[in-house]
């Protein structure tokens, strides 16, 4: 009997994300926040308004922490350790 096990193949390289992906997520988030802010202002819901402001502060802190904190260093390390892809 012959061994007919498949030969292992190299994994496919990751496809780059489209240039519009991150900006569109940011724009959608801002529109959603603006809508929530408008509704809480129009109907005079002080508690909901305070929650929205707290959420914005928390998200801003997270973004700053990512871009200037340890996650940024981790992403740089990963980029340095990733071998260059071969084309051809």
N, CA, C and O atoms as a CHARMM CRD file, in Angstrom:
* protein
*
  352
    1    1 UNK  N      0.83800  -1.18400   0.00000 PROA 1      0.00000
    2    1 UNK  CA     0.00000   0.00000   0.00000 PROA 1      0.00000
    3    1 UNK  C      0.87700   1.23900   0.00000 PROA 1      0.00000
    4    1 UNK  O      1.89800   1.28800   0.68600 PROA 1      0.00000
    5    2 UNK  N      0.47300   2.24100  -0.77300 PROA 2      0.00000
    6    2 UNK  CA     1.25600   3.47600  -0.81900 PROA 2      0.00000
    7    2 UNK  C      0.61100   4.51700   0.09100 PROA 2      0.00000
    8    2 UNK  O     -0.60000   4.53000   0.30900 PROA 2      0.00000
    9    3 UNK  N      1.45900   5.37200   0.60100 PROA 3      0.00000
   10    3 UNK  CA     0.98600   6.44400   1.47100 PROA 3      0.00000
   11    3 UNK  C      0.56100   7.63200   0.61000 PROA 3      0.00000
   12    3 UNK  O      1.38900   8.24500  -0.06500 PROA 3      0.00000
   13    4 UNK  N     -0.72000   7.94800   0.63700 PROA 4      0.00000
   14    4 UNK  CA    -1.22900   9.03400  -0.21300 PROA 4      0.00000
   15    4 UNK  C     -1.62900  10.24900   0.61800 PROA 4      0.00000
   16    4 UNK  O     -2.61500  10.91800   0.31000 PROA 4      0.00000
   17    5 UNK  N     -0.87400  10.53000   1.65500 PROA 5      0.00000
   18    5 UNK  CA    -1.20700  11.69400   2.47500 PROA 5      0.00000
   19    5 UNK  C     -0.85800  12.96100   1.70100 PROA 5      0.00000
   20    5 UNK  O      0.14100  13.00500   0.98300 PROA 5      0.00000
   21    6 UNK  N     -1.68400  13.98200   1.85300 PROA 6      0.00000
   22    6 UNK  CA    -1.42900  15.21800   1.11400 PROA 6      0.00000
   23    6 UNK  C     -0.15300  15.90900   1.60600 PROA 6      0.00000
   24    6 UNK  O      0.19700  15.83900   2.78400 PROA 6      0.00000
   25    7 UNK  N      0.51300  16.55900   0.69500 PROA 7      0.00000
   26    7 UNK  CA     1.71400  17.28600   1.07700 PROA 7      0.00000
   27    7 UNK  C      1.31400  18.62400   1.69500 PROA 7      0.00000
   28    7 UNK  O      0.39500  19.28900   1.21600 PROA 7      0.00000
   29    8 UNK  N      2.00300  19.00500   2.75000 PROA 8      0.00000
   30    8 UNK  CA     1.64000  20.27700   3.39700 PROA 8      0.00000
   31    8 UNK  C      1.96300  21.45900   2.47600 PROA 8      0.00000
   32    8 UNK  O      2.97300  21.46400   1.77300 PROA 8      0.00000
   33    9 UNK  N      1.09300  22.44000   2.50100 PROA 9      0.00000
   34    9 UNK  CA     1.31100  23.63800   1.69400 PROA 9      0.00000
   35    9 UNK  C      1.52400  24.83700   2.61300 PROA 9      0.00000
   36    9 UNK  O      1.08700  24.84000   3.76400 PROA 9      0.00000
   37   10 UNK  N      2.19100  25.83800   2.09600 PROA 10     0.00000
   38   10 UNK  CA     2.42900  27.04800   2.87200 PROA 10     0.00000
   39   10 UNK  C      1.12000  27.81900   3.01700 PROA 10     0.00000
   40   10 UNK  O      0.30900  27.84800   2.09200 PROA 10     0.00000
   41   11 UNK  N      0.91400  28.44300   4.17400 PROA 11     0.00000
   42   11 UNK  CA    -0.31600  29.22100   4.34300 PROA 11     0.00000
   43   11 UNK  C     -0.30500  30.43700   3.41400 PROA 11     0.00000
   44   11 UNK  O      0.74700  30.98400   3.08500 PROA 11     0.00000
   45   12 UNK  N     -1.50700  30.83800   3.00400 PROA 12     0.00000
   46   12 UNK  CA    -1.62100  32.00100   2.13400 PROA 12     0.00000
   47   12 UNK  C     -1.28100  33.26500   2.92200 PROA 12     0.00000
   48   12 UNK  O     -1.63000  33.37500   4.09700 PROA 12     0.00000
   49   13 UNK  N     -0.60300  34.21700   2.28200 PROA 13     0.00000
   50   13 UNK  CA    -0.30100  35.46600   3.00200 PROA 13     0.00000
   51   13 UNK  C     -1.59400  36.23700   3.27400 PROA 13     0.00000
   52   13 UNK  O     -2.56800  36.12600   2.52900 PROA 13     0.00000
   53   14 UNK  N     -1.58200  37.01500   4.35100 PROA 14     0.00000
   54   14 UNK  CA    -2.75500  37.80200   4.69500 PROA 14     0.00000
   55   14 UNK  C     -2.96400  38.91200   3.67100 PROA 14     0.00000
   56   14 UNK  O     -2.01100  39.54600   3.21900 PROA 14     0.00000
   57   15 UNK  N     -4.21300  39.13300   3.31800 PROA 15     0.00000
   58   15 UNK  CA    -4.54000  40.19400   2.38100 PROA 15     0.00000
   59   15 UNK  C     -4.59200  41.51100   3.14300 PROA 15     0.00000
   60   15 UNK  O     -5.11600  41.55600   4.25600 PROA 15     0.00000
   61   16 UNK  N     -4.06300  42.57800   2.56800 PROA 16     0.00000
   62   16 UNK  CA    -4.14500  43.87200   3.26500 PROA 16     0.00000
   63   16 UNK  C     -5.59000  44.34300   3.33100 PROA 16     0.00000
   64   16 UNK  O     -6.38300  44.09400   2.42300 PROA 16     0.00000
   65   17 UNK  N     -5.91500  45.02300   4.41500 PROA 17     0.00000
   66   17 UNK  CA    -7.29200  45.52000   4.53800 PROA 17     0.00000
   67   17 UNK  C     -7.47600  46.71600   3.61200 PROA 17     0.00000
   68   17 UNK  O     -6.51600  47.42600   3.31600 PROA 17     0.00000
   69   18 UNK  N     -8.69300  46.94000   3.15700 PROA 18     0.00000
   70   18 UNK  CA    -8.94700  48.07500   2.26600 PROA 18     0.00000
   71   18 UNK  C     -8.66100  49.39900   2.97000 PROA 18     0.00000
   72   18 UNK  O     -8.80800  49.50800   4.18800 PROA 18     0.00000
   73   19 UNK  N     -8.25300  50.39800   2.20200 PROA 19     0.00000
   74   19 UNK  CA    -7.87900  51.69000   2.78100 PROA 19     0.00000
   75   19 UNK  C     -9.06500  52.37600   3.44700 PROA 19     0.00000
   76   19 UNK  O     -8.86400  53.21900   4.32200 PROA 19     0.00000
   77   20 UNK  N    -10.26800  52.05000   3.06900 PROA 20     0.00000
   78   20 UNK  CA   -11.45000  52.72600   3.58200 PROA 20     0.00000
   79   20 UNK  C    -12.01500  52.08800   4.84300 PROA 20     0.00000
   80   20 UNK  O    -12.96400  52.62200   5.41800 PROA 20     0.00000
   81   21 UNK  N    -11.46300  50.95900   5.29300 PROA 21     0.00000
   82   21 UNK  CA   -12.06600  50.21500   6.40000 PROA 21     0.00000
   83   21 UNK  C    -12.04200  51.00200   7.71400 PROA 21     0.00000
   84   21 UNK  O    -13.08700  51.20100   8.33400 PROA 21     0.00000
   85   22 UNK  N    -10.87200  51.44400   8.13400 PROA 22     0.00000
   86   22 UNK  CA   -10.77700  52.14700   9.41900 PROA 22     0.00000
   87   22 UNK  C    -11.48000  53.50600   9.40300 PROA 22     0.00000
   88   22 UNK  O    -12.20000  53.82200  10.35000 PROA 22     0.00000
   89   23 UNK  N    -11.29500  54.32200   8.35300 PROA 23     0.00000
   90   23 UNK  CA   -12.02600  55.59400   8.36400 PROA 23     0.00000
   91   23 UNK  C    -13.54600  55.42200   8.37200 PROA 23     0.00000
   92   23 UNK  O    -14.25200  56.20400   9.00900 PROA 23     0.00000
   93   24 UNK  N    -14.05200  54.41200   7.67300 PROA 24     0.00000
   94   24 UNK  CA   -15.50600  54.23200   7.64400 PROA 24     0.00000
   95   24 UNK  C    -16.03400  53.80100   9.01000 PROA 24     0.00000
   96   24 UNK  O    -17.13400  54.19900   9.39500 PROA 24     0.00000
   97   25 UNK  N    -15.28100  53.00600   9.73800 PROA 25     0.00000
   98   25 UNK  CA   -15.69500  52.62300  11.09200 PROA 25     0.00000
   99   25 UNK  C    -15.70700  53.84900  11.99500 PROA 25     0.00000
  100   25 UNK  O    -16.62300  54.02200  12.79900 PROA 25     0.00000
  101   26 UNK  N    -14.69100  54.70200  11.86600 PROA 26     0.00000
  102   26 UNK  CA   -14.63400  55.92200  12.66100 PROA 26     0.00000
  103   26 UNK  C    -15.77500  56.86800  12.34500 PROA 26     0.00000
  104   26 UNK  O    -16.38200  57.43900  13.25100 PROA 26     0.00000
  105   27 UNK  N    -16.07100  57.03800  11.06200 PROA 27     0.00000
  106   27 UNK  CA   -17.15900  57.93200  10.66100 PROA 27     0.00000
  107   27 UNK  C    -18.49800  57.39600  11.15600 PROA 27     0.00000
  108   27 UNK  O    -19.32900  58.15800  11.65000 PROA 27     0.00000
  109   28 UNK  N    -18.70800  56.09700  11.02600 PROA 28     0.00000
  110   28 UNK  CA   -19.95500  55.49700  11.50700 PROA 28     0.00000
  111   28 UNK  C    -20.09900  55.70300  13.01600 PROA 28     0.00000
  112   28 UNK  O    -21.18600  56.01700  13.50000 PROA 28     0.00000
  113   29 UNK  N    -19.01500  55.52900  13.74900 PROA 29     0.00000
  114   29 UNK  CA   -19.06200  55.71500  15.20300 PROA 29     0.00000
  115   29 UNK  C    -19.39200  57.15400  15.56600 PROA 29     0.00000
  116   29 UNK  O    -20.17500  57.40200  16.48300 PROA 29     0.00000
  117   30 UNK  N    -18.79200  58.11200  14.84600 PROA 30     0.00000
  118   30 UNK  CA   -19.07700  59.51700  15.12700 PROA 30     0.00000
  119   30 UNK  C    -20.52000  59.88600  14.81000 PROA 30     0.00000
  120   30 UNK  O    -21.14500  60.64200  15.55300 PROA 30     0.00000
  121   31 UNK  N    -21.05300  59.35900  13.71400 PROA 31     0.00000
  122   31 UNK  CA   -22.44700  59.62800  13.36500 PROA 31     0.00000
  123   31 UNK  C    -23.38100  59.03200  14.41300 PROA 31     0.00000
  124   31 UNK  O    -24.35400  59.66900  14.81700 PROA 31     0.00000
  125   32 UNK  N    -23.08900  57.82100  14.84700 PROA 32     0.00000
  126   32 UNK  CA   -23.89900  57.17700  15.88000 PROA 32     0.00000
  127   32 UNK  C    -23.84600  57.96800  17.18700 PROA 32     0.00000
  128   32 UNK  O    -24.87100  58.16100  17.84100 PROA 32     0.00000
  129   33 UNK  N    -22.66200  58.41800  17.56100 PROA 33     0.00000
  130   33 UNK  CA   -22.52700  59.21900  18.77700 PROA 33     0.00000
  131   33 UNK  C    -23.28500  60.53300  18.64100 PROA 33     0.00000
  132   33 UNK  O    -23.97700  60.94700  19.57100 PROA 33     0.00000
  133   34 UNK  N    -23.16000  61.19800  17.48200 PROA 34     0.00000
  134   34 UNK  CA   -23.85500  62.47100  17.27900 PROA 34     0.00000
  135   34 UNK  C    -25.36900  62.28200  17.36400 PROA 34     0.00000
  136   34 UNK  O    -26.06800  63.12500  17.92700 PROA 34     0.00000
  137   35 UNK  N    -25.87200  61.19300  16.81400 PROA 35     0.00000
  138   35 UNK  CA   -27.30600  60.92300  16.89000 PROA 35     0.00000
  139   35 UNK  C    -27.74200  60.72000  18.34500 PROA 35     0.00000
  140   35 UNK  O    -28.76700  61.24900  18.77400 PROA 35     0.00000
  141   36 UNK  N    -26.95800  59.95800  19.08800 PROA 36     0.00000
  142   36 UNK  CA   -27.28200  59.75100  20.49900 PROA 36     0.00000
  143   36 UNK  C    -27.21300  61.03900  21.29400 PROA 36     0.00000
  144   36 UNK  O    -28.04300  61.27700  22.17100 PROA 36     0.00000
  145   37 UNK  N    -26.22900  61.87000  20.99300 PROA 37     0.00000
  146   37 UNK  CA   -26.08600  63.15400  21.67800 PROA 37     0.00000
  147   37 UNK  C    -27.26500  64.06600  21.36800 PROA 37     0.00000
  148   37 UNK  O    -27.78900  64.74100  22.25400 PROA 37     0.00000
  149   38 UNK  N    -27.67700  64.08200  20.10500 PROA 38     0.00000
  150   38 UNK  CA   -28.81300  64.91300  19.71700 PROA 38     0.00000
  151   38 UNK  C    -30.09000  64.46300  20.42200 PROA 38     0.00000
  152   38 UNK  O    -30.85000  65.29300  20.92100 PROA 38     0.00000
  153   39 UNK  N    -30.32600  63.16500  20.46200 PROA 39     0.00000
  154   39 UNK  CA   -31.54800  62.65200  21.10100 PROA 39     0.00000
  155   39 UNK  C    -31.55800  62.97400  22.58700 PROA 39     0.00000
  156   39 UNK  O    -32.58500  63.39000  23.12300 PROA 39     0.00000
  157   40 UNK  N    -30.42800  62.78600  23.25800 PROA 40     0.00000
  158   40 UNK  CA   -30.40300  63.08200  24.69500 PROA 40     0.00000
  159   40 UNK  C    -30.55200  64.57800  24.95600 PROA 40     0.00000
  160   40 UNK  O    -31.13100  64.97300  25.96800 PROA 40     0.00000
  161   41 UNK  N    -30.03500  65.41400  24.05400 PROA 41     0.00000
  162   41 UNK  CA   -30.17200  66.86600  24.21900 PROA 41     0.00000
  163   41 UNK  C    -31.61100  67.30400  23.94200 PROA 41     0.00000
  164   41 UNK  O    -32.17300  68.11500  24.67800 PROA 41     0.00000
  165   42 UNK  N    -32.20000  66.76300  22.87900 PROA 42     0.00000
  166   42 UNK  CA   -33.56000  67.16600  22.49000 PROA 42     0.00000
  167   42 UNK  C    -34.58600  66.79200  23.55600 PROA 42     0.00000
  168   42 UNK  O    -35.49300  67.57500  23.83800 PROA 42     0.00000
  169   43 UNK  N    -34.45700  65.61700  24.14500 PROA 43     0.00000
  170   43 UNK  CA   -35.43800  65.16400  25.12900 PROA 43     0.00000
  171   43 UNK  C    -34.99000  65.41400  26.56300 PROA 43     0.00000
  172   43 UNK  O    -35.60100  64.90800  27.50400 PROA 43     0.00000
  173   44 UNK  N    -33.93200  66.18800  26.72900 PROA 44     0.00000
  174   44 UNK  CA   -33.45400  66.62600  28.04400 PROA 44     0.00000
  175   44 UNK  C    -33.24900  65.45300  29.01200 PROA 44     0.00000
  176   44 UNK  O    -33.77000  65.44500  30.12700 PROA 44     0.00000
  177   45 UNK  N    -32.47800  64.46900  28.55300 PROA 45     0.00000
  178   45 UNK  CA   -32.16100  63.30500  29.38500 PROA 45     0.00000
  179   45 UNK  C    -30.74600  63.47700  29.94200 PROA 45     0.00000
  180   45 UNK  O    -29.77000  63.06100  29.31800 PROA 45     0.00000
  181   46 UNK  N    -30.64900  64.08200  31.09900 PROA 46     0.00000
  182   46 UNK  CA   -29.34000  64.41200  31.67300 PROA 46     0.00000
  183   46 UNK  C    -28.52300  63.16300  32.00500 PROA 46     0.00000
  184   46 UNK  O    -27.31200  63.15100  31.78300 PROA 46     0.00000
  185   47 UNK  N    -29.14700  62.13200  32.52100 PROA 47     0.00000
  186   47 UNK  CA   -28.42300  60.90900  32.87900 PROA 47     0.00000
  187   47 UNK  C    -27.82100  60.25100  31.64500 PROA 47     0.00000
  188   47 UNK  O    -26.66100  59.84000  31.66300 PROA 47     0.00000
  189   48 UNK  N    -28.60200  60.14800  30.57300 PROA 48     0.00000
  190   48 UNK  CA   -28.09600  59.54200  29.33900 PROA 48     0.00000
  191   48 UNK  C    -26.97700  60.39500  28.74900 PROA 48     0.00000
  192   48 UNK  O    -25.99900  59.86000  28.22600 PROA 48     0.00000
  193   49 UNK  N    -27.11100  61.70700  28.83000 PROA 49     0.00000
  194   49 UNK  CA   -26.06500  62.60300  28.33700 PROA 49     0.00000
  195   49 UNK  C    -24.76400  62.37300  29.09600 PROA 49     0.00000
  196   49 UNK  O    -23.69500  62.30000  28.48900 PROA 49     0.00000
  197   50 UNK  N    -24.84700  62.25800  30.40600 PROA 50     0.00000
  198   50 UNK  CA   -23.65200  62.01100  31.21400 PROA 50     0.00000
  199   50 UNK  C    -23.01600  60.66500  30.86500 PROA 50     0.00000
  200   50 UNK  O    -21.79000  60.54800  30.84800 PROA 50     0.00000
  201   51 UNK  N    -23.83100  59.65600  30.58900 PROA 51     0.00000
  202   51 UNK  CA   -23.29900  58.36000  30.18000 PROA 51     0.00000
  203   51 UNK  C    -22.56900  58.45700  28.84000 PROA 51     0.00000
  204   51 UNK  O    -21.50600  57.86100  28.66700 PROA 51     0.00000
  205   52 UNK  N    -23.13600  59.20600  27.89400 PROA 52     0.00000
  206   52 UNK  CA   -22.48300  59.37500  26.59300 PROA 52     0.00000
  207   52 UNK  C    -21.14400  60.09000  26.73200 PROA 52     0.00000
  208   52 UNK  O    -20.16300  59.69600  26.10100 PROA 52     0.00000
  209   53 UNK  N    -21.09500  61.12700  27.54300 PROA 53     0.00000
  210   53 UNK  CA   -19.83700  61.84400  27.74900 PROA 53     0.00000
  211   53 UNK  C    -18.80500  60.91800  28.40000 PROA 53     0.00000
  212   53 UNK  O    -17.62800  60.94700  28.03800 PROA 53     0.00000
  213   54 UNK  N    -19.23700  60.11400  29.34100 PROA 54     0.00000
  214   54 UNK  CA   -18.32800  59.14400  29.96300 PROA 54     0.00000
  215   54 UNK  C    -17.81400  58.12500  28.96800 PROA 54     0.00000
  216   54 UNK  O    -16.64800  57.73400  29.02200 PROA 54     0.00000
  217   55 UNK  N    -18.68200  57.68600  28.05300 PROA 55     0.00000
  218   55 UNK  CA   -18.26400  56.72600  27.02800 PROA 55     0.00000
  219   55 UNK  C    -17.23800  57.35100  26.08600 PROA 55     0.00000
  220   55 UNK  O    -16.27800  56.68900  25.69300 PROA 55     0.00000
  221   56 UNK  N    -17.43000  58.61400  25.72200 PROA 56     0.00000
  222   56 UNK  CA   -16.48000  59.29000  24.83900 PROA 56     0.00000
  223   56 UNK  C    -15.11700  59.41600  25.52000 PROA 56     0.00000
  224   56 UNK  O    -14.08800  59.17700  24.88800 PROA 56     0.00000
  225   57 UNK  N    -15.10000  59.78100  26.77300 PROA 57     0.00000
  226   57 UNK  CA   -13.83800  59.90600  27.50200 PROA 57     0.00000
  227   57 UNK  C    -13.14200  58.55500  27.58600 PROA 57     0.00000
  228   57 UNK  O    -11.92600  58.47400  27.41100 PROA 57     0.00000
  229   58 UNK  N    -13.89200  57.50200  27.85100 PROA 58     0.00000
  230   58 UNK  CA   -13.31600  56.16300  27.93000 PROA 58     0.00000
  231   58 UNK  C    -12.74700  55.72300  26.58600 PROA 58     0.00000
  232   58 UNK  O    -11.65000  55.16700  26.53200 PROA 58     0.00000
  233   59 UNK  N    -13.47500  55.96400  25.51200 PROA 59     0.00000
  234   59 UNK  CA   -12.99000  55.58600  24.18300 PROA 59     0.00000
  235   59 UNK  C    -11.75400  56.38200  23.79100 PROA 59     0.00000
  236   59 UNK  O    -10.82400  55.82900  23.20500 PROA 59     0.00000
  237   60 UNK  N    -11.73200  57.65800  24.10300 PROA 60     0.00000
  238   60 UNK  CA   -10.55100  58.47300  23.79500 PROA 60     0.00000
  239   60 UNK  C     -9.33900  57.95800  24.56300 PROA 60     0.00000
  240   60 UNK  O     -8.23900  57.90100  24.01300 PROA 60     0.00000
  241   61 UNK  N     -9.52500  57.58700  25.81000 PROA 61     0.00000
  242   61 UNK  CA    -8.42700  57.03700  26.61400 PROA 61     0.00000
  243   61 UNK  C     -7.92500  55.72900  26.01400 PROA 61     0.00000
  244   61 UNK  O     -6.71800  55.48800  25.98100 PROA 61     0.00000
  245   62 UNK  N     -8.82400  54.89400  25.54600 PROA 62     0.00000
  246   62 UNK  CA    -8.44200  53.62300  24.93200 PROA 62     0.00000
  247   62 UNK  C     -7.64300  53.84700  23.65500 PROA 62     0.00000
  248   62 UNK  O     -6.62900  53.18600  23.43100 PROA 62     0.00000
  249   63 UNK  N     -8.09200  54.77000  22.82500 PROA 63     0.00000
  250   63 UNK  CA    -7.39600  55.05600  21.57300 PROA 63     0.00000
  251   63 UNK  C     -6.00000  55.60100  21.84900 PROA 63     0.00000
  252   63 UNK  O     -5.03300  55.16200  21.22600 PROA 63     0.00000
  253   64 UNK  N     -5.88400  56.54100  22.76200 PROA 64     0.00000
  254   64 UNK  CA    -4.57300  57.10000  23.10400 PROA 64     0.00000
  255   64 UNK  C     -3.67900  56.01700  23.68300 PROA 64     0.00000
  256   64 UNK  O     -2.49300  55.95300  23.35700 PROA 64     0.00000
  257   65 UNK  N     -4.22800  55.16900  24.53200 PROA 65     0.00000
  258   65 UNK  CA    -3.44800  54.07100  25.10300 PROA 65     0.00000
  259   65 UNK  C     -2.95800  53.10100  24.04400 PROA 65     0.00000
  260   65 UNK  O     -1.84900  52.57800  24.15000 PROA 65     0.00000
  261   66 UNK  N     -3.76800  52.85400  23.02600 PROA 66     0.00000
  262   66 UNK  CA    -3.35200  51.93500  21.96900 PROA 66     0.00000
  263   66 UNK  C     -2.22900  52.53700  21.13400 PROA 66     0.00000
  264   66 UNK  O     -1.20600  51.89100  20.90700 PROA 66     0.00000
  265   67 UNK  N     -2.41600  53.76000  20.68200 PROA 67     0.00000
  266   67 UNK  CA    -1.44100  54.35200  19.77100 PROA 67     0.00000
  267   67 UNK  C     -0.13900  54.75900  20.44500 PROA 67     0.00000
  268   67 UNK  O      0.90200  54.79900  19.78900 PROA 67     0.00000
  269   68 UNK  N     -0.17000  55.05700  21.72000 PROA 68     0.00000
  270   68 UNK  CA     1.04300  55.50500  22.40000 PROA 68     0.00000
  271   68 UNK  C      1.49000  54.57100  23.52000 PROA 68     0.00000
  272   68 UNK  O      2.52200  54.81100  24.14600 PROA 68     0.00000
  273   69 UNK  N      0.73400  53.51800  23.77900 PROA 69     0.00000
  274   69 UNK  CA     1.05100  52.62400  24.87900 PROA 69     0.00000
  275   69 UNK  C      1.69200  51.32800  24.42900 PROA 69     0.00000
  276   69 UNK  O      2.34500  51.26800  23.38700 PROA 69     0.00000
  277   70 UNK  N      1.49600  50.29200  25.22800 PROA 70     0.00000
  278   70 UNK  CA     2.15900  49.01900  24.98100 PROA 70     0.00000
  279   70 UNK  C      1.63100  48.30600  23.74200 PROA 70     0.00000
  280   70 UNK  O      2.36900  47.53900  23.12400 PROA 70     0.00000
  281   71 UNK  N      0.38500  48.53500  23.36400 PROA 71     0.00000
  282   71 UNK  CA    -0.14200  47.88000  22.16900 PROA 71     0.00000
  283   71 UNK  C      0.58300  48.35300  20.91400 PROA 71     0.00000
  284   71 UNK  O      0.80900  47.57200  19.98900 PROA 71     0.00000
  285   72 UNK  N      0.94300  49.62000  20.88700 PROA 72     0.00000
  286   72 UNK  CA     1.68700  50.15400  19.74900 PROA 72     0.00000
  287   72 UNK  C      3.05700  49.49100  19.66300 PROA 72     0.00000
  288   72 UNK  O      3.50000  49.12400  18.57500 PROA 72     0.00000
  289   73 UNK  N      3.72300  49.33600  20.79200 PROA 73     0.00000
  290   73 UNK  CA     5.02000  48.66000  20.81200 PROA 73     0.00000
  291   73 UNK  C      4.89500  47.20300  20.41200 PROA 73     0.00000
  292   73 UNK  O      5.77100  46.66600  19.73400 PROA 73     0.00000
  293   74 UNK  N      3.82100  46.56400  20.82500 PROA 74     0.00000
  294   74 UNK  CA     3.59600  45.17000  20.45500 PROA 74     0.00000
  295   74 UNK  C      3.37400  45.03500  18.95800 PROA 74     0.00000
  296   74 UNK  O      3.87500  44.09400  18.34100 PROA 74     0.00000
  297   75 UNK  N      2.63300  45.95700  18.36800 PROA 75     0.00000
  298   75 UNK  CA     2.39700  45.91600  16.92600 PROA 75     0.00000
  299   75 UNK  C      3.70500  46.14000  16.15900 PROA 75     0.00000
  300   75 UNK  O      3.93800  45.50500  15.13100 PROA 75     0.00000
  301   76 UNK  N      4.55200  47.03900  16.65800 PROA 76     0.00000
  302   76 UNK  CA     5.84700  47.28300  16.01700 PROA 76     0.00000
  303   76 UNK  C      6.72900  46.04600  16.10800 PROA 76     0.00000
  304   76 UNK  O      7.41400  45.69800  15.14600 PROA 76     0.00000
  305   77 UNK  N      6.71600  45.38200  17.26000 PROA 77     0.00000
  306   77 UNK  CA     7.51400  44.17500  17.44100 PROA 77     0.00000
  307   77 UNK  C      7.04900  43.08200  16.48400 PROA 77     0.00000
  308   77 UNK  O      7.86900  42.39900  15.87000 PROA 77     0.00000
  309   78 UNK  N      5.74000  42.91900  16.36000 PROA 78     0.00000
  310   78 UNK  CA     5.19800  41.91100  15.45800 PROA 78     0.00000
  311   78 UNK  C      5.60500  42.20200  14.02000 PROA 78     0.00000
  312   78 UNK  O      5.95400  41.28700  13.27400 PROA 78     0.00000
  313   79 UNK  N      5.56100  43.47000  13.62900 PROA 79     0.00000
  314   79 UNK  CA     5.95200  43.83600  12.26500 PROA 79     0.00000
  315   79 UNK  C      7.42900  43.54100  12.02900 PROA 79     0.00000
  316   79 UNK  O      7.81100  43.13800  10.93000 PROA 79     0.00000
  317   80 UNK  N      8.25500  43.73500  13.03800 PROA 80     0.00000
  318   80 UNK  CA     9.67900  43.46000  12.88500 PROA 80     0.00000
  319   80 UNK  C      9.97100  41.96200  12.81700 PROA 80     0.00000
  320   80 UNK  O     10.90100  41.53500  12.13200 PROA 80     0.00000
  321   81 UNK  N      9.17800  41.17700  13.52500 PROA 81     0.00000
  322   81 UNK  CA     9.42300  39.73800  13.57800 PROA 81     0.00000
  323   81 UNK  C      8.81200  38.97700  12.40600 PROA 81     0.00000
  324   81 UNK  O      9.18800  37.83200  12.15100 PROA 81     0.00000
  325   82 UNK  N      7.87400  39.59900  11.69000 PROA 82     0.00000
  326   82 UNK  CA     7.23500  38.93500  10.55800 PROA 82     0.00000
  327   82 UNK  C      8.19700  38.86900   9.39100 PROA 82     0.00000
  328   82 UNK  O      8.70900  39.90000   8.95500 PROA 82     0.00000
  329   83 UNK  N      8.45900  37.65900   8.86700 PROA 83     0.00000
  330   83 UNK  CA     9.38500  37.56400   7.73000 PROA 83     0.00000
  331   83 UNK  C      8.76500  38.18700   6.49200 PROA 83     0.00000
  332   83 UNK  O      7.54800  38.14400   6.31000 PROA 83     0.00000
  333   84 UNK  N      9.59800  38.76300   5.64500 PROA 84     0.00000
  334   84 UNK  CA     9.06100  39.35200   4.41400 PROA 84     0.00000
  335   84 UNK  C      8.48000  38.26300   3.51100 PROA 84     0.00000
  336   84 UNK  O      8.99700  37.14700   3.45300 PROA 84     0.00000
  337   85 UNK  N      7.40200  38.60300   2.80900 PROA 85     0.00000
  338   85 UNK  CA     6.78000  37.61700   1.93400 PROA 85     0.00000
  339   85 UNK  C      7.55900  37.53600   0.62100 PROA 85     0.00000
  340   85 UNK  O      8.10900  38.52100   0.12700 PROA 85     0.00000
  341   86 UNK  N      7.58000  36.34900   0.09600 PROA 86     0.00000
  342   86 UNK  CA     8.26700  36.12900  -1.19000 PROA 86     0.00000
  343   86 UNK  C      7.25500  36.22300  -2.30700 PROA 86     0.00000
  344   86 UNK  O      6.17700  35.63300  -2.23400 PROA 86     0.00000
  345   87 UNK  N      7.59800  36.95500  -3.32500 PROA 87     0.00000
  346   87 UNK  CA     6.72000  37.05500  -4.48300 PROA 87     0.00000
  347   87 UNK  C      7.41100  36.43300  -5.66900 PROA 87     0.00000
  348   87 UNK  O      8.63500  36.49300  -5.79000 PROA 87     0.00000
  349   88 UNK  N      6.64800  35.85100  -6.52300 PROA 88     0.00000
  350   88 UNK  CA     7.27300  35.29300  -7.71600 PROA 88     0.00000
  351   88 UNK  C      6.79800  33.94200  -8.09300 PROA 88     0.00000
  352   88 UNK  O      7.26100  33.38000  -9.08500 PROA 88     0.00000
